[in-house]
Amino acid sequence: MVSGGAAAIAAALRTRGGIWSLFGRSIQLPFVRTICGGLYRVVAAHRHRLPGGTASCRLRD
């Protein structure tokens, strides 16, 4: 299965096990999924400004 965005983060967390799996499952709850999807888009749009980010991280307009 191929996932992207917040769904990919949730899938990765579920494979980690333990408390991370709980976080991954909680991201899939309807209300939380909506919030996480919006948060993911904001972070992706500004990832070049985050610590360790470079100009190559900038999304093309």
C-alpha positions, 0 to 999 in steps of 0.5 A, spaced: 500 500 500 502 506 498 500 512 502 502 520 502 502 525 507 499 524 514 497 517 512 504 515 511 506 518 517 500 514 521 502 508 517 510 509 519 508 510 526 504 504 526 509 499 524 514 502 530 510 498 535 508 500 542 506 507 544 508 510 537 503 505 534 497 508 538 499 515 535 499 512 528 492 509 530 489 515 533 491 519 527 486 515 523 480 518 527 476 522 523 477 529 527 484 528 528 486 526 521 483 532 518 487 536 523 493 532 522 492 533 514 492 540 515 498 540 519 502 536 515 501 541 509 503 547 513 509 543 515 511 541 508 510 548 505 515 551 510 520 545 511 525 549 508 525 554 514 525 548 519 532 546 522 536 542 517 532 545 511 535 547 505 533 551 499 532 544 495 526 543 500 522 548 498 516 546 494 515 549 487 509 554 486 
